[in-house]
């Protein structure tokens, strides 16, 4: 058949030179806002963030197709909420009485972030209350300063995160002198996750926990994170954000990391030294 009809036969002789694949996720800018809120504020804060979601659905674009000058394109957006534990590494440690809210967003380009804020100021009533909430409840705020440095998804495709997904977040404020050490630390963490976890919803959490999003972002901390022209503090913010397909994935993740990742042994000290 090759002799009779063939025009070209290539069995491993050629390699891809150019393509039309999605852009890499590495280097994408992120926004993170973390609040520590009294339980008495839960209803008010739930309504606040739900109104933000409604704004996002109307004035932003999920995916790579679009114009950041019109509707900013994003690849990840969620807000998580849960009871704060006295020792977040020990689920039996008891609650502090506060709630943790974490907003996590990943954009396709740096230009999308100022457009996001321009639209929020015009079309989201909650934007006016944001400075007050940040002052009262803020744990961390970074607006485009932190970019993705490790991830479990090279292509810039939107993460498939369902409401109710279990989340894992760590935020660290690190001296610039520790940058190389911390970069290496999180790069080794990514390598361990890649070997032992599954990206997506297909699989068995008892063998390889299913992750629906995973990345670590890094950036210089600003004295006023809402003003990109403000001075730097001299420290770096590292933000780890992970979501799981099922709650059972997180204890299995911790078990596997304890066995397969050498960095797990130093994590409690790093949380003590740098954790927010």
N, C-alpha and C positions, 0 to 999 in steps of 0.2 A: 504493500500500500504506500509506503514511503517512496518507493521507486516510481510507482505509477502516478501518485497524487501530491507527494510532498513538495512544499516550497521551502520550508525551513525546519530543521530539526536542531534543537539546542537542549542538551542534557547537562546542565550545570556549568556550561562554558561561559555564560554571560552573567553579569551581576548588575543590579539596579544602579543606574547612574543618576536619573532624575525621576521624580514621581509627584503625585498630587495628594500626598498624605496630609493628615492633620498636623498642625504645629505641635512642637514639644511643650509639655507642661512645665518643664524646668525653666525657671526664670519668670514665670507668670506672677504678676502682682496680686497681693491678697489684702483683705481687710479683716481684722478681728477686734471684737469688742466683748469684754467679759465683765459681768456684773455680779456682785455678791449682794443679795437682796433679802430683807426680812420676809418671813413667810406671810406676814400680814399684807404684803404688797403683791402677792402672787397673782390675784385676779387682775389688778391694774397692769402688771408687767406682762402678763399673758396677752392682754388686749393690745398693749402697746406694740409688741413684736408681731402680732397677727396683722396689725394695720401696716406694719412695714412690709410684710410678705405681700399684702394686697397691692401696695405701691410697686414692689418689685415685679409682680406679675403684669402690671399695666405698662410699665415704663422701661423694662429691661428685656434683653433677649438671651435665652438659654441656648448656647451653641456657638458655632464659629461663623455662621452665616448672618450678615447684617452690617450695620454702620455704627461704630462707636460714637460718632457725632450726632446720631439720632437716638438710638436705644443702645446703651452700653451692653456689650456681649460678656456673659459670665459663664463659667464652667461648673461652679459649685456655689450653692447658697443653702444654708440651713441655720436654724437657731435651736440650740439644745437647752434643756432645763433639768435640773435634778437637785436633790438634797445634798448639801455639803457635808462631808464626813470629817470627823476630827483627824483621822489619818486616812487620806484618800487611797493609800496603798493597802489598807485593811478594811474590807467591806463590813467587818463586824465591830468596828471601832466606835460606832455611835454617831449621831448627827449633831451638828453645831447649832441647828435651829435656823440656819440661813439656806437660801437657794442660790445655786450658781446658774446663770444664764450665759451662754457663749454663742455669739454670732460669728459665723465663718463664711467668707466669700472669696472666691478666686475669679479673677478677671483675665480676659484674653490679652489686653494691652494696657500699658500705663495710662493711655489717653482716656480709657473708659472710666477711670476712678473720678477725676474731676467732673466729668459729665454726669456720673452717678450722683454726686453731691449737688450739682446744679439742679438736676431734676428733683432730687429729694427736697431741696429748699422750696421749690415751687409747688410740688404736688403731694408731699407727705406732711400732714399736720404734726406728726410726732417729731419732726426734725427740730422744731423749736424747743422741745423738752430735752433733747439729747444732751446738751451741755450740763443741765441740772442733774440728770441721771448719772452722767459720768462723774460729776463731782461727788455725789452722794454715795454711789454704789460701785464706781469703776475699779476694776482690778487691773485690766490691761486695755489699751486702745492703740492700735497701729493701723494707719490708713495708707496702704500702698508702699510703706517703707520695707516691709518684709516680703521677700519673693521666694518662690518654691526652690528648695535646694535638694531635697530628696523626695521621691514619690514612688508609687507602685503602679504608675500608668504613664508611659512616655508620651503618648499622643494626647493632644488637647481636646479630648472628648468629654462631654459633660458626665460627671459622676451620677450614678443611679442610686440616689439616697431616698429611702421611704420614710414617711412620718412614723415616729415610734422607734426608729433605729437607735440602738445603743451606741453611745459615743465614748471616746477616750481623748482627753485634751491635756496637754502639759504646756505651760508657758514659763519660760526662764528668761531672766534678765542677767546677761553675762558680760563681764568686762571684755573690752576689745582685745586685750592681751591673751584671752583664752579662746579666740576665734578659731584658730587652726585645730586646737584640741577638740573643741565642741563640734566643728564640722566633721572631723573624723569620727567622733562618737556617734553622731546621727547617721552618717554614711554606713557605718558598720551595723547600726540598727536596721536600716533599710535592707541591707544584704541578708540579715537574719530573717526578716519578715518575708522577703521574696522566696527564700528556701522552704519556708514552713507554713505559709498562708496561701489562700486562694482569693484572687480578685474576682468579685461577682457573686451571684446568688446560688450558683450550682455548686454542690459539694457537701461535705460532711464536717461539721464544726468540731466533732470529737477527734478528727484526724488533722485537718488543716482549716483553721478558722477562716470564715468567709468575710472578706473586707469589701465594703462598697465605696470607701474613699480612704486614702492614706497619703499624707505628705507632711514634710517639715518645711516651714518657711523661716527665713532669717532676714533681719534688716536692722538698720541703725535706729535707735530710739530717739525721738524728738522731744524737746521740752514741752511743746504743744503738738500732739499728734494730729490735730485737726488743721494745722497750718504747716504745709510742706516747706515754708520758708523759715520756720523757726529753727533755733540752734539745736545741735545734737547734745545729748546728755553724756556721751562718752561710753555708753553701753549698747549692747546688741540685744534684740528681742528674738528669741527662738520660739516658734509656735508649732507644736505637734498636734495635728488634727486627724482623727481616725473615726470611721463609722463602720459598724458591723451589721451583718445581715440578721443576726439573732443575738439575744443577750448571752447565750451560752458561749459565744465566740470570745468574749472578753476574759473570763477565767481561764479558758484554754490558752488564749494568747499569753497571759501572764505565766502560766505553767511552762509553756514552750520557751518563752524568753528566758525564764530562770534556768532552763536546761541548755539552751542553744546560743544564747547571746552573753558574752563575757561582760558587756556593759551593764547588765542587770545588777551586778554586784555593787557598782558605784552609783546607781541611780538614786537610792535614798539620800546619799550625801549631796549629790547634785541638786536634788529637790530642796534640801535644807539650805544649801549655799545660795541657790539662784532662783528657786521656785517662787512664783507669784500665786 
